[in-house]
Amino acid sequence: MAHLIQAVTLGLLIGGVYALMASGLTLIFGVMRIINVAQGAFLVLVAMVTWWLWNMTGIDPILASVITTPMMFGLGWLAYRLLISRIRGSSPSMSVLLTFGIALVIEGVLNLTAGNKFKSASPSYFEESFRAGTVSLPKAQVYGFAAAMVVLALLYYVLNRTWTGRAIRAATQNPSGAALVGVGAAGTAALAFAIGSATAGVGGSILSVLYPFFPASHYEWISRLLGIVVLGGLGSLPGALIGAVILGLAETLTATYGSLGWSTLVFYVVIMAVLLVRPQGLIGARLREDAA
């Protein structure tokens, strides 16, 4: 029983971090119907910047997110204005190709500047844990989970309690109606893409502590994030949270009672089983297109 409680607790901690990482991807899709394949590369880019800051200045990697988050907001805004806006109205495949190209450029730059070697930030508390009865809570995962929950709460507040959030949700649900009341589609889309990219500022800093990474590891991360948002339902933030928790639990329970190497496979088996019953995902809504 103690092993089960330990595994579930760790799964929930990791699931919270995954939820933050996936929130930007599902937000961008929900507003713009763009699948940002570069989100995994954004995470690795931030992890590399965080590692460099920690290595050069000793700043705590998770606290470094106060630097990397505005950096990624600005990068997302520029990426939309200079690149993504040019394919508005095109087929979804164009967004996949363009953002995949952005991911390859980031990977190439990181290879040239940082080298193709695994890196990981190891702050002083990296090997320390909190104790709660028989449960051991690694401090790095607890701090990462706490940071993720703070950002997700702020994201929820912005989307549901501010004019900016209402504009983004209006553009998502009814673009024509939003335009009639003065909500500009282009500006809203740029803001949504920037906010979605900014979530990688915190997610990447947490990643630098919890996982070793190198430039090409963005393939692994985008596959996880896509799995999470597909399972939960494309465009659904609550769905992304549920999908992330399922992935976290699948990893820790499989590692505890089986082999860590099978954890990702178990997660994708769950995805296939769910999609056979609900093709739209756990919380996603069915879309109907009327033919003229």
C-alpha positions as CSV (number, residue, x, y, z in Angstrom):
1,M,0.0,0.0,0.0
2,A,2.8,2.4,0.8
3,H,4.3,1.8,-2.6
4,L,1.0,2.6,-4.2
5,I,0.6,5.9,-2.3
6,Q,4.1,6.9,-3.1
7,A,3.6,6.2,-6.8
8,V,0.3,8.0,-7.0
9,T,1.7,11.0,-5.2
10,L,4.7,11.2,-7.5
11,G,2.4,10.8,-10.5
12,L,0.3,13.7,-9.4
13,L,3.4,15.9,-8.9
14,I,4.7,15.1,-12.4
15,G,1.2,15.4,-13.9
16,G,0.9,18.9,-12.7
17,V,4.1,19.8,-14.4
18,Y,3.0,18.1,-17.6
19,A,-0.3,20.0,-17.4
20,L,1.6,23.3,-17.5
21,M,3.7,22.2,-20.4
22,A,0.7,21.2,-22.4
23,S,-1.5,24.2,-21.5
24,G,0.3,26.5,-24.0
25,L,-0.1,24.0,-26.8
26,T,-3.8,23.5,-26.2
27,L,-4.5,27.2,-25.7
28,I,-2.9,28.0,-29.1
29,F,-4.9,25.3,-30.8
30,G,-8.1,26.4,-29.1
31,V,-7.8,30.0,-30.3
32,M,-6.0,29.7,-33.6
33,R,-6.5,26.0,-34.7
34,I,-2.7,25.9,-35.1
35,I,-0.8,22.9,-33.9
36,N,2.4,24.4,-32.6
37,V,4.9,21.6,-33.1
38,A,7.6,24.0,-32.0
39,Q,6.3,24.0,-28.4
40,G,8.7,21.1,-27.5
41,A,11.6,23.0,-28.9
42,F,10.6,26.1,-26.9
43,L,10.7,24.0,-23.7
44,V,14.2,22.7,-24.6
45,L,15.4,26.2,-25.5
46,V,14.2,27.5,-22.1
47,A,15.8,24.6,-20.4
48,M,19.1,25.4,-22.1
49,V,18.9,29.1,-21.1
50,T,18.0,28.1,-17.6
51,W,20.9,25.7,-17.3
52,W,23.2,28.4,-18.6
53,L,21.9,31.0,-16.1
54,W,22.3,28.4,-13.2
55,N,25.8,27.4,-14.4
56,M,27.0,31.0,-14.8
57,T,25.3,32.8,-11.9
58,G,24.1,30.1,-9.5
59,I,20.5,31.4,-9.8
60,D,17.9,28.8,-8.8
61,P,16.6,27.1,-12.0
62,I,12.9,27.4,-11.1
63,L,13.2,31.0,-10.0
64,A,14.9,31.7,-13.3
65,S,11.5,31.4,-14.9
66,V,10.9,35.1,-13.9
67,I,13.5,35.8,-16.7
68,T,12.6,33.1,-19.2
69,T,8.8,33.6,-19.1
70,P,8.8,37.2,-20.4
71,M,11.6,36.1,-22.8
72,M,9.3,33.4,-24.3
73,F,6.3,35.8,-24.3
74,G,8.4,38.2,-26.5
75,L,9.7,35.3,-28.7
76,G,6.1,34.0,-29.2
77,W,4.8,37.4,-30.1
78,L,7.6,37.9,-32.7
79,A,7.2,34.4,-34.1
80,Y,3.5,35.1,-34.7
81,R,4.0,38.5,-36.2
82,L,6.8,37.5,-38.5
83,L,5.9,34.0,-39.4
84,I,2.7,32.5,-38.1
85,S,0.5,35.4,-39.2
86,R,1.5,34.7,-42.8
87,I,-0.4,31.4,-42.9
88,R,-3.6,32.5,-41.2
89,G,-6.5,30.9,-43.0
90,S,-4.3,28.2,-44.5
91,S,-4.8,24.5,-43.9
92,P,-3.6,23.0,-40.6
93,S,-0.9,21.1,-42.4
94,M,0.8,24.5,-43.2
95,S,1.0,25.3,-39.5
96,V,2.5,21.9,-38.7
97,L,5.2,22.4,-41.4
98,L,6.0,26.0,-40.4
99,T,6.3,25.3,-36.7
100,F,8.2,22.1,-37.3
101,G,10.6,24.3,-39.3
102,I,10.9,26.6,-36.4
103,A,11.7,23.7,-34.1
104,L,14.4,22.5,-36.5
105,V,16.0,26.0,-36.5
106,I,16.0,26.1,-32.7
107,E,17.5,22.6,-32.6
108,G,20.2,23.6,-35.0
109,V,21.1,26.8,-33.1
110,L,21.3,24.9,-29.8
111,N,23.6,22.3,-31.4
112,L,25.9,25.0,-32.7
113,T,26.0,27.0,-29.4
114,A,25.6,24.4,-26.7
115,G,26.7,21.1,-28.3
116,N,24.8,17.9,-28.7
117,K,25.3,16.8,-25.1
118,F,22.9,16.0,-22.2
119,K,22.6,18.7,-19.6
120,S,20.7,19.1,-16.4
121,A,20.5,21.7,-13.7
122,S,21.2,20.3,-10.2
123,P,20.4,22.9,-7.4
124,S,21.3,22.2,-3.8
125,Y,18.0,20.6,-3.0
126,F,18.1,18.3,-6.0
127,E,18.7,15.1,-3.9
128,E,16.6,16.2,-0.9
129,S,13.1,15.2,0.0
130,F,10.2,16.1,2.3
131,R,8.8,13.3,4.4
132,A,5.0,12.9,5.0
133,G,4.6,9.7,7.0
134,T,5.8,6.9,4.8
135,V,5.7,9.1,1.6
136,S,8.9,10.7,0.3
137,L,8.4,13.9,-1.7
138,P,11.5,15.0,-3.7
139,K,11.9,18.7,-3.2
140,A,12.7,19.3,-6.9
141,Q,9.3,17.8,-7.9
142,V,7.4,19.6,-5.2
143,Y,8.9,23.0,-6.1
144,G,8.2,22.3,-9.8
145,F,4.7,21.3,-9.1
146,A,4.1,24.4,-7.0
147,A,5.4,26.6,-9.7
148,A,3.3,24.9,-12.3
149,M,0.1,25.3,-10.2
150,V,0.8,29.0,-9.6
151,V,1.1,29.6,-13.4
152,L,-1.9,27.5,-14.2
153,A,-3.9,29.4,-11.6
154,L,-2.8,32.7,-13.2
155,L,-3.6,31.4,-16.6
156,Y,-7.1,30.4,-15.4
157,Y,-7.6,33.9,-13.8
158,V,-6.5,35.7,-17.0
159,L,-8.7,33.6,-19.3
160,N,-11.8,33.8,-17.0
161,R,-11.6,37.0,-15.0
162,T,-10.0,39.6,-17.3
163,W,-11.1,41.5,-20.4
164,T,-8.1,40.0,-22.3
165,G,-9.2,36.5,-21.3
166,R,-12.8,37.2,-22.4
167,A,-11.5,38.5,-25.7
168,I,-9.5,35.4,-26.2
169,R,-12.4,33.1,-25.3
170,A,-14.8,35.1,-27.5
171,A,-12.4,34.8,-30.5
172,T,-12.2,31.1,-29.8
173,Q,-16.0,30.5,-29.6
174,N,-17.3,32.9,-32.1
175,P,-14.7,34.8,-34.2
176,S,-17.4,36.7,-36.2
177,G,-19.3,37.8,-33.2
178,A,-16.1,38.9,-31.4
179,A,-15.2,41.0,-34.5
180,L,-18.6,42.7,-34.3
181,V,-17.8,44.0,-30.8
182,G,-14.4,45.2,-31.6
183,V,-12.2,42.2,-30.7
184,G,-9.5,42.1,-33.4
185,A,-8.8,38.5,-34.6
186,A,-5.1,39.3,-35.5
187,G,-4.2,41.0,-32.2
188,T,-6.0,38.3,-30.1
189,A,-4.3,35.5,-32.0
190,A,-0.9,37.1,-31.5
191,L,-1.6,37.5,-27.8
192,A,-2.8,33.9,-27.4
193,F,0.3,32.6,-29.2
194,A,2.5,34.8,-27.0
195,I,0.8,33.5,-23.8
196,G,1.0,29.9,-25.0
197,S,4.7,30.3,-25.7
198,A,5.2,32.0,-22.3
199,T,4.0,28.9,-20.5
200,A,7.2,27.2,-21.9
201,G,9.2,29.8,-19.9
202,V,8.2,28.1,-16.6
203,G,7.8,24.6,-18.0
204,G,11.3,24.7,-19.6
205,S,12.9,25.9,-16.3
206,I,11.2,23.1,-14.4
207,L,12.3,20.6,-17.1
208,S,15.9,21.6,-16.7
209,V,15.8,20.4,-13.1
210,L,13.6,17.3,-13.4
211,Y,15.0,15.8,-16.7
212,P,18.2,15.6,-18.6
213,F,17.9,17.2,-22.0
214,F,19.8,18.0,-25.2
215,P,18.8,19.9,-28.4
216,A,17.1,16.9,-30.1
217,S,15.0,16.0,-27.1
218,H,12.3,18.3,-28.3
219,Y,11.0,15.4,-30.3
220,E,10.3,13.4,-27.2
221,W,8.6,16.4,-25.5
222,I,6.3,17.3,-28.4
223,S,5.2,13.7,-28.7
224,R,4.2,13.7,-25.0
225,L,2.4,17.1,-25.2
226,L,0.5,16.1,-28.3
227,G,-0.5,12.8,-26.6
228,I,-1.8,14.8,-23.6
229,V,-3.9,17.3,-25.6
230,V,-5.3,14.6,-27.9
231,L,-6.3,12.5,-24.9
232,G,-7.9,15.4,-23.1
233,G,-9.4,17.0,-26.2
234,L,-7.7,19.5,-28.5
235,G,-8.3,23.0,-27.3
236,S,-9.5,22.0,-23.8
237,L,-7.5,23.3,-20.9
238,P,-9.3,21.0,-18.3
239,G,-8.8,18.1,-20.8
240,A,-5.0,18.9,-20.9
241,L,-4.9,18.8,-17.1
242,I,-6.7,15.4,-17.0
243,G,-4.5,14.0,-19.8
244,A,-1.4,15.2,-18.0
245,V,-2.4,13.5,-14.7
246,I,-3.0,10.3,-16.6
247,L,0.4,10.4,-18.2
248,G,2.1,11.2,-14.8
249,L,0.2,8.3,-13.1
250,A,1.0,5.9,-16.0
251,E,4.7,6.7,-15.7
252,T,5.0,6.3,-12.0
253,L,2.7,3.3,-11.6
254,T,4.3,1.4,-14.5
255,A,7.8,2.2,-13.1
256,T,6.7,1.0,-9.6
257,Y,5.0,-2.2,-10.7
258,G,6.7,-2.9,-14.0
259,S,9.5,-1.2,-15.9
260,L,10.1,2.5,-16.6
261,G,10.7,1.6,-20.2
262,W,7.1,0.6,-20.6
263,S,5.5,3.7,-19.1
264,T,5.2,5.7,-22.3
265,L,3.8,2.7,-24.1
266,V,1.2,2.3,-21.5
267,F,0.2,5.9,-21.9
268,Y,-0.3,5.7,-25.6
269,V,-2.3,2.4,-25.2
270,V,-4.6,4.4,-22.9
271,I,-4.9,7.1,-25.6
272,M,-5.8,4.6,-28.3
273,A,-8.4,2.9,-26.0
274,V,-10.0,6.3,-25.2
275,L,-10.1,7.5,-28.8
276,L,-11.8,4.3,-29.9
277,V,-14.7,5.3,-27.6
278,R,-14.4,9.1,-27.8
279,P,-12.6,10.3,-30.9
280,Q,-12.8,13.9,-29.7
281,G,-10.9,13.1,-26.5
282,L,-12.1,13.0,-22.9
283,I,-13.5,16.6,-22.7
284,G,-13.2,17.7,-26.4
285,A,-16.4,18.6,-28.2
286,R,-17.4,17.0,-31.5
287,L,-17.1,19.3,-34.4
288,R,-19.6,19.4,-37.3
289,E,-18.9,20.9,-40.6
290,D,-21.9,21.6,-42.8
291,A,-21.5,21.0,-46.5
292,A,-22.9,23.6,-48.9
